[in-house]
Amino acid sequence: MKIAVIGQSLFGQEVYKELVKEGHVIVGVFTIPDKDGKADPLAAEAEKDGIPVFKFPRWRLKGKAIPEVVDQYRAVGAELNVMPFCSQFIPMEVIDCPKHGSIIYHPSLLPRHRGASAINWTLIHGDKKGGFTVFWADDGLDTGPILLQRECDVEPDDTVNTIYKRFLFPEGVKGTVDAVRLIATGKAPKIVQKEDGATYEGIQKKDNAKIDWNQSAEALHNWIRGNDKVPGAWAEVDGQKVTFYGSTLVDNGTAASGQPLEIPGASRPGLVTKGGLVLFGNDGKTLLVKNLQFEGGKMISAAQYFQSGDSAAVELTEEEKAFAEDMRVVWKSILSNVEEIADSTDFFKSGAASMDVVRLVEEVKLRASELQLQNEDVYMATSFQEFIQMCVRKLRGEDGEEELVVDYVEKNVNHMTIRMPHQLFINGEFVDAEGGKTYKTINPTDGQPICEVSLAQVADVDRAVVAAKEAFEEGEWGKMNPRDRGRLIYRLADLMEEHQEELATIEAIDSGAVYTLALKTHVGMSIQTFRYFAGWCDKIQGTTIPINQARPNRNLTFTRKEPIGVCAIVIPWNYPLMMLAWKTAACLAAGNTVVLKPAQVTPLTAVKFAELTARAGFPKGVVNILPGAGSLVGQRLSDHPDVRKLGFTGSTEIGKHIMKSCAVSNVKKVSLELGGKSPLIIFSDCDMDKAVRMGMSSVFFNKGENCIAAGRIFVEESIHDQFLQRVVEEVKKMKIGDPLDRSTDHGPQNHRAHLDKLVEYCQAGVKDGARLVCGGKHIDRPGFFFEPTVFTDVADGMFIAQEESFGPVMIISKFKDGDVDGVLKRANATEYGLASGVFTRDISKALYVSEKLQAGTVFVNTYNKTDVAAPFGGFKQSGFGKDLGQEALNEYLKTKTVTIEY
């Protein structure tokens, strides 16, 4: 179709681009005049494409259409007018002119809220549902027939900004284009709007945004968030007009302690606390406001209300003085009407506008890349002197960032006090799950609850993904120098090392890992992993490619390795912290942001890790941790259209389901580390002492809850009995007990359901005719303890020969002396291919067997020897993709090819 686009803004630009992609002919773009010499984004995009652009300051004069403007419009010959975010009043002569008429986007579920401030009123009224309408344009009263509507849930703390970013902008662009598609195919409805439920409250302006304090806390919160940013809800405080921003509803607000602030008309004085300004509704309930803005334009953190004029000036170094003079020049270039930039010059009183704030922030980045300002920082330091002082404090790390609020569960255990967060971690804050849902995480040593943990819901996943996407696309993380990113990851590793005893203790009580093993492996290797990948941050690079030249032109072709974006990571319960580290370290080093779901039964080290990322200085939204059910949280991450990569470690069955969901949703990149039934072949010419010692480790390491555990051991017939006897002797020496006891060899299994499966697994082995040499039973004591178990005389067709136990169960089968190819055939007769091993002194045999074994890792005369520099991953139904080593980075990068002709 021939389409005229009438509107402005980034939204209009995106609609225009999508219509071009759809193959429509844009015959003209009608937008607003340039502002300060800069074209509107829609105009700039169309001009770049050579499309006729018209920038009428108005379409009507004294209520009547301007003839010459209408004539210029008619000359383009449009068959349809598309009006995305059109703020001008368009005359009916233009609206009715095209064959197909005109459609317009409106941020409201018409007829619920009409008018330009409809989305504000959606929030002010506390609506639970919001959305947008594409309707057939009328005379500007928003009463035309409805063509298409899309709705979304309105979250309790949504603002106009968040709901636009999450839904109204991305889905609105798609919906507008879908509406055009319906018109093009002759399927567009015209649903007459009903008057029932229709409202028109008018445009929100500063004068009528004054707060009425005689309302409930929820109504006050809705009024403030509905007016957030523009025009801003205000009240008189200490004789001046103060505007309130960043409201959230607060539980248990009456328990807050702080300095009272008298607010005329309020039912109770507000409280200035470390977290912000606590306000009271007439129902006694509370809300929290983060920022305040004074009449002169200066914005402060509400927590600093009584200190806003008390901060001592910072004495500048020579280098800082040079920076200040550079910035004085920048201020002069922006405030061209000001003769001299004095220390007292106020940015906004001198005529600066919102676009000037953006420019100032960008100018600062050019001169001090390590100084990442936000727009709000400028509003909070409006005079030149305040601005320089603020910049210097940030450069020195003395910027007084808001303190991380953590609701700890404290326990005195393992000769120390451990402090465990237990909430979700979203956008740099610990928060309760939607609806306050929680569950108990259980200590496998005694079967008793450790604490209540927040149970993430779908809405929480969506919030976390929005935070991660914003951090990647707009935040400091996406713009950070790779070396600075590496410095943050090194700092995180240092903090993990400082807290290693606490982390290992949490791992022991939450997963049953023996403390000494948790300290060395679960935590120790996690720290090594982050340090290893921190070193890779500034070494990720593409290549130049000598392509075939088409003379006389010459070409330069090169590749860039770029981060993927928002990555979801779903990890298992056997190594809670280490599996987090194996995937997250590479993901962050590559420059991505993360939404991670720990196993529901072992969430505590993951949320403690979240705390350490915040204390290390990671920007908000980069790391998000969501304890919860795989069927809910994992499924939503698989389905989410804004997640671009999913890394999963777990069962093959769940891996297949995830892979299908990822394909159907948005063909997101996937890496899978799945089940195993790793064969270990022990030849008669082995070092028997080593074979027994490592054979024990290959099965019983970490209670057998080990993805690469030797699921089946093939022993050459001539040494079978000797090997079996030695193994049983060693099993009987193992001390089973409290994982916090330093002498314990074998702790409890991870959780009750897994213990029950191990009992059933061993019963199946006995039923099939395998010989149970020792173990096979639940130990009669509190907790989830299971006897280390040994089976022999296991035939290839038995259940226990084919399926993974994921527990301390050794499966031994004989093979004939000298039958190398025969045992290889048996070892490879499985759909799994994660790891394998061989013990022999014959180097030729070792190399031959390692070549023929179908597994991602082959251990020769050792077992469980993984290293952060060595790639790890499986073949066949054990998955694909690699953790660890340089290859792991490729899982979290995409390759872009660039060709330049010169």
ABEGO torsion letter per residue (X at the ends): XBBBBBEBEAAAAAAAAAAAAAGBBBABBBBBBBBGGBBBAAAAAAAAAGBBBBBBABABBGGBBBAAAAAAAAAAGBABBBBBGBABBBBAAAAAABAAEBBBBBBBBOAABBEAAAAAAAAAAGBABBEBBBBBBBAGAGABBBABBBBBBBBAABBAAAAAAAAAAAAAAAAAAAAAAAAAAGABBBBBBBABGBBBAEBBBAAAABBBABBBAAAAAAAAAAABGOAEBBBBBGGBBBBBBGBBBBBGAAABBBBBBBBBGBABBBBBBAAEBBBBBAAGBBBBBABBBBAAGBBBBAAAAAAAAABBBBBBBAAAAAAAAAAAAAAAAABAABABBBAABBAAAAGBBAAAAAAAAAAAAAABAABBBBAAAAAABABAAAAAAAAAAAAAGAAGBBBBBBBBBBBBBGGBBBBBBABBBBGGBBBBBBGGBBBBBBBAAAGBBABBBBBBBAAAAAAAAAAAAAAAAABAAAABBAAAAAAAAAAAAAAAAAAAAAAAAAAAAAAGBBAAAAAAAAAAAAAAAAAAAAAAAAABBBBBBBBBBBOABBBBBBBBBBBAEBBBBBBBAABAAAAAAAAAAAAAAAGBBBBBBBBAABAAAAAAAAAAAAAAGBBBGABBBBBEBAAAAAAAAAABAABABBBBBEBAAAAAAAAAAAAAAAGBBBBBBBBBBBBBBBBAABBAAAAAAAAAAAAABGGGBBAABBABBBBBAAAAAAAAAAAAAAAAABBBEBAABAABABBBBABAAAAAAAAAAAAAAAAAGBBBABEGBBBBBBEBBBBBBBBBGBBAABAAAABBAGBBBBBBBBBBBGBAAAAAAAAABBABBABBBBBBABAAAAAAAAAABBBABBBBGBBGBBBAABBBEBBEAAEBEBBEEAAAAAAABBBBBBBBBX
